[in-house]
Amino acid sequence: MLKLLTVRLVLKEWQFSDGSHNLNHLRISSQQSLYGSSNYPSTAGRKVNITVVEGKDLIAKEKSGKCNPYVKLQYGKGLQRTMTVHSPNPLWSQKFEFNEVAGDEYLKIKCYSEEILGDDSIGSARISLEGLVEGSARDVWIPLEKVNSGELRLQIEAIRVNDQEGSRGSTTGSGNGLIELVLVEARDLVAADLRGTSDPYVRVHYGNLKRRTKVMFKTLNPQWNQTLEFPDDGSPLELHVKDHNSLLPTSSIGDCVVEYLMLPPNEMSDKWIPLQGVKRGEIHIQITRKVPELLKKSSLDADPSFCKSSQISSQIKQSITKLQSLIEDGNIEGLSTALTDLEALGYEREKNMVQLENEQMLLLDKIKDLGQEISNSSPSSSRSSGS
């Protein structure tokens, strides 16, 4: 007796941000990877920037119906995690960087809902990153599999590390430059003690060098504000957040790798980095690749007051972002501290604006005096005074 086997093929299309469904370039890449005849250029020396923009219609499995989603991305040996947002339609806008992997390596996406008794999986997906064209970002909605509802919006872009214009830095160290790392603070760390807090500090590994910060006791939102410097030799820069305990061995409360090789020289990068190996936690750093030769040239033209104003504006933006996160998390204690810091930044900005206005007035006076000197020394003025 013959039995018929019915096979059903389900095709899920990705919807681009403009609403189109044109997948021609995806079909081409799929065919070429199937038959092993890819004509794409070599992917060596490129980075892949992936921005987890937002999600919609995510569904939690918990009976309460609450959805606290976060996303894990895995590409090659790289693993990254977004922050947790308390909404079924979350907005992350978090950007991550990976080394591009040659071949048919997939970007693996896993979406979870953070719960008290263990995180629930609320969908997953895989994306082939083959055929990425430099300078052309993909903006795509990706349906989550193994669930009835849920989509994630990603923006994906390939960047050449050895940029011909040199604007994105170099893959190797400058040899005579320095890496300046400021460990500013961390937030929403996991509790390592029975009392529900931690005593966090950071151990920094840079090549064969190891440094550490001071210990901040009984807090999940420590503020270190410590500056460390390393010779710029292109070594990996790793941060290990530890809990200090005098009775037990130190326990890890998160790790991360700081990408700095693509930074433009002598320009400070200010960013929050999600910690890996733990359910939550982020660390706030500022990092600068200092190149002395370029620093000397730019110092002649740089206006210290203007640079400070730009830095204060950047810090205010970071504080506002932090406030929004604390409001969403309902962290009243952290909110009070953040408002105090924002008020202090506003005061600093006012002082800086006054200083800029004074410098502007002095500069105008100098220009006026210089114009008067030129006028007095001109031939016409000499003839009129001689007559």
C-alpha positions in Angstrom: 0.0 0.0 0.0 1.4 3.3 -1.1 1.4 6.2 1.3 1.5 9.8 0.1 3.9 12.2 1.7 2.7 15.8 1.7 5.4 18.5 2.0 4.4 22.1 2.7 6.9 24.9 2.0 6.4 28.1 3.9 8.2 31.2 2.7 8.6 34.1 5.0 9.4 37.4 3.2 11.4 40.1 4.9 9.8 43.5 4.7 12.2 46.5 4.1 11.6 49.8 5.9 10.1 51.3 2.7 7.4 48.6 2.6 8.9 46.8 -0.4 9.4 43.1 -0.7 12.2 43.0 -3.3 14.3 40.0 -2.5 16.2 39.6 -5.8 19.6 40.2 -4.2 18.8 37.7 -1.5 17.8 35.1 -4.0 21.1 35.6 -5.9 23.2 35.2 -2.8 21.3 32.0 -1.9 21.8 30.5 -5.3 25.5 31.3 -5.3 26.1 29.8 -1.8 24.2 26.7 -2.8 26.3 26.0 -5.9 29.6 27.3 -4.4 30.2 29.8 -7.2 30.0 33.1 -5.3 31.4 36.0 -7.3 31.5 38.4 -4.3 34.8 40.2 -3.4 36.9 38.9 -0.6 35.4 39.9 2.8 38.8 40.1 4.6 39.4 43.4 6.5 35.8 44.4 6.9 33.5 45.0 9.8 29.8 44.5 10.0 27.7 47.0 11.9 24.4 45.7 13.1 21.8 48.0 14.7 19.0 46.4 16.6 16.4 49.2 15.9 13.1 48.0 17.3 10.6 45.1 17.6 6.9 44.8 17.3 4.1 42.4 18.4 6.5 40.4 20.7 4.6 37.9 22.9 5.8 36.7 26.4 4.9 33.2 27.6 4.5 34.3 31.2 0.9 34.2 32.5 1.0 37.8 33.5 1.3 38.8 29.9 4.2 41.2 30.6 6.9 41.3 28.0 10.5 42.4 28.9 12.4 41.7 25.7 16.1 41.7 24.9 18.0 40.4 21.9 21.2 38.3 21.7 23.2 38.4 18.4 25.8 35.8 17.5 28.0 36.1 14.4 31.2 34.1 14.1 32.9 34.2 17.5 31.2 37.4 18.5 28.3 37.6 20.9 26.4 40.7 21.8 23.3 41.6 23.8 20.9 44.5 23.9 19.5 46.1 27.0 16.1 44.9 28.4 13.1 47.1 27.4 9.7 46.6 29.2 7.4 46.7 26.2 6.0 44.3 23.5 7.0 46.9 21.0 10.5 47.8 22.2 12.8 50.5 20.8 16.5 49.7 21.3 18.5 51.6 18.6 21.6 49.8 19.8 24.6 49.4 17.4 27.0 46.5 17.5 30.2 45.7 15.6 31.4 42.3 14.4 34.4 41.1 12.4 33.1 39.9 9.0 33.3 36.1 8.5 34.0 34.8 5.0 31.8 32.0 3.7 28.2 31.3 4.5 28.3 32.1 8.2 24.9 33.2 9.5 23.9 35.9 12.0 22.0 34.1 14.7 19.3 36.0 16.5 17.6 35.0 19.8 14.9 37.0 21.5 14.1 36.6 25.2 11.8 38.0 27.8 13.5 38.7 31.1 11.6 37.0 33.9 12.2 36.6 37.7 12.1 32.8 37.5 14.1 32.4 34.4 14.1 34.1 31.0 11.7 32.9 28.3 12.6 32.4 24.7 10.2 34.4 22.5 11.6 33.7 19.1 14.7 33.3 17.0 15.9 33.8 13.4 18.9 33.4 11.1 20.2 35.8 8.5 22.8 35.2 5.8 25.2 38.2 5.6 26.7 37.1 2.3 26.8 39.7 -0.4 26.9 42.9 1.8 27.9 45.9 -0.3 30.0 48.6 1.3 28.2 51.9 1.7 24.7 50.4 1.2 22.9 49.5 4.4 20.2 46.9 4.6 17.1 48.0 6.6 14.9 44.9 7.1 12.1 43.6 9.3 12.8 39.9 10.3 9.9 37.6 11.4 10.8 35.5 14.5 10.4 31.8 14.1 8.9 29.2 16.5 6.4 31.8 17.7 3.0 33.0 16.5 3.9 36.7 16.5 6.9 39.0 16.6 9.3 40.8 14.3 12.6 42.6 14.7 14.0 45.5 12.7 17.7 45.5 11.9 20.0 47.8 10.0 23.1 46.0 8.6 26.1 47.6 7.0 29.6 46.4 5.9 32.5 48.8 6.6 36.0 48.5 5.1 38.5 48.8 8.0 41.4 50.0 5.8 39.5 53.0 4.5 41.4 54.7 1.7 40.8 58.1 3.1 42.0 57.0 6.5 39.0 58.5 8.3 38.2 55.3 10.2 41.5 54.5 11.7 43.7 51.5 11.2 43.7 47.8 12.0 47.1 48.1 13.7 48.3 50.2 16.5 50.1 53.5 15.8 53.3 52.3 17.5 53.9 55.6 19.3 50.4 56.5 20.4 48.3 55.8 23.5 44.9 54.3 24.2 43.2 56.4 26.9 40.3 54.5 28.5 38.0 56.2 31.0 35.9 53.8 33.0 33.0 56.1 33.9 30.3 53.9 35.5 28.0 50.9 35.1 24.3 50.4 35.6 21.8 47.6 36.3 24.5 45.1 37.3 23.5 41.7 38.6 23.6 41.2 42.4 26.4 38.9 43.5 25.7 39.1 47.3 22.9 37.7 49.3 21.9 41.2 50.4 21.0 42.0 46.7 23.9 44.2 45.9 27.5 43.9 44.6 30.9 45.4 45.3 32.0 45.9 41.7 35.3 46.8 40.2 36.7 46.4 36.7 39.8 44.4 35.7 41.2 45.6 32.3 43.3 43.3 30.1 45.2 44.8 27.3 47.6 42.4 25.7 49.9 41.3 28.5 49.0 44.3 30.7 46.5 44.1 33.5 45.0 47.1 35.4 42.0 47.5 37.8 39.8 50.1 39.2 38.8 50.9 42.8 36.0 48.9 44.4 32.6 50.5 44.8 30.8 48.9 47.7 27.1 47.9 48.0 25.9 49.1 44.6 24.5 47.9 41.3 25.2 51.3 39.7 28.8 52.1 40.5 30.7 55.2 39.4 34.5 54.8 39.0 35.5 57.8 36.8 39.0 56.3 36.5 41.4 56.9 33.6 43.8 54.3 32.3 46.4 54.5 29.5 48.0 51.8 27.4 50.6 51.9 24.6 48.6 51.6 21.3 49.9 48.3 19.9 46.6 46.9 18.5 46.0 44.4 21.3 42.5 43.3 22.3 41.0 45.4 25.0 38.9 43.4 27.5 36.9 44.5 30.5 36.0 42.1 33.2 33.6 43.4 35.9 34.1 41.6 39.2 32.5 41.4 42.6 35.0 42.0 45.4 34.5 39.7 48.4 37.0 39.3 51.2 35.8 35.8 52.1 35.1 34.2 48.8 36.9 34.2 45.5 36.0 37.1 43.2 33.0 36.3 41.0 32.4 37.6 37.5 29.4 39.9 37.0 30.0 40.5 33.2 32.6 40.9 30.5 32.9 42.8 27.2 35.4 43.6 24.5 36.0 47.3 23.5 36.4 47.8 19.8 38.8 50.8 19.3 40.8 50.0 16.1 38.4 51.9 13.8 38.3 55.1 15.9 39.5 58.3 14.2 42.7 59.4 16.0 42.4 62.0 18.8 38.6 61.8 18.9 36.9 60.6 22.0 34.2 57.9 21.7 31.6 57.8 24.4 29.5 54.6 24.6 27.6 52.1 26.8 28.5 48.5 26.2 26.3 45.6 27.2 28.0 43.0 29.5 28.2 39.4 28.3 27.8 36.2 30.3 25.1 37.8 32.6 21.4 38.5 32.3 21.8 42.3 32.4 24.3 45.1 33.0 26.0 47.8 30.9 29.3 49.7 31.4 29.9 53.3 30.3 33.3 54.1 28.9 35.1 56.8 27.0 38.0 55.8 24.8 40.5 57.8 22.7 43.3 56.8 20.4 45.9 59.5 21.0 48.4 60.1 18.2 51.0 62.7 19.3 51.9 64.0 15.8 48.3 64.7 14.9 47.6 66.0 18.3 50.4 68.7 18.0 49.0 69.8 14.6 45.5 70.1 15.8 46.3 71.8 19.1 47.3 75.0 17.3 43.8 75.3 15.9 41.8 73.8 18.7 39.7 76.1 21.0 39.7 74.6 24.5 36.4 76.3 25.4 34.7 75.0 22.2 36.0 71.5 22.8 34.7 71.6 26.4 31.3 72.8 25.2 31.1 69.9 22.7 32.1 67.5 25.5 29.5 68.9 27.9 26.8 68.6 25.2 27.7 65.0 24.6 27.5 64.3 28.4 24.1 65.9 28.6 22.8 63.7 25.7 24.2 60.6 27.6 22.5 61.8 30.8 19.1 62.3 29.1 19.4 58.8 27.6 20.2 57.4 31.0 17.2 59.3 32.5 14.9 57.7 30.0 16.2 54.2 30.8 15.8 54.8 34.6 12.3 56.1 34.1 11.3 53.0 32.1 12.9 50.8 34.8 11.2 52.7 37.7 14.6 53.2 39.4 13.7 56.1 41.7 17.1 56.1 43.6 19.1 56.1 40.3 16.7 58.8 38.9 17.5 61.2 41.7 21.2 60.8 41.2 20.9 61.2 37.5 18.9 64.4 37.8 21.5 65.9 40.2 24.2 65.0 37.6 22.2 66.6 34.8 21.7 69.8 36.9 25.5 70.0 37.5 26.1 69.6 33.7 23.6 72.4 33.0 25.5 74.6 35.4 28.8 73.7 33.7 27.3 74.5 30.3 26.2 77.9 31.5 29.7 78.7 32.8 31.2 77.6 29.5 28.8 79.7 27.5 29.8 82.8 29.6 33.5 82.0 28.9 32.8 81.6 25.2 31.1 85.0 25.1 34.0 86.7 27.0 36.5 85.1 24.6 34.4 86.3 21.6 34.3 89.9 22.9 38.1 89.8 23.5 38.6 88.5 19.9 36.4 91.2 18.5 38.4 93.8 20.4 41.6 92.4 19.0 40.2 92.5 15.5 39.1 96.1 16.0 42.6 97.1 17.3 44.3 95.3 14.4 42.0 97.0 11.9 42.9 100.4 13.5 46.6 99.6 13.3 46.3 98.7 9.6 44.4 101.9 8.9 46.9 104.0 10.7 49.9 102.4 8.8 48.3 102.7 5.4 49.9 105.1 2.7 46.8 107.2 2.5 46.8 107.9 6.2 50.5 108.7 6.1 50.0 111.3 3.3 47.1 112.9 5.1 49.1 113.2 8.3 52.1 114.7 6.3 50.0 117.4 4.6 
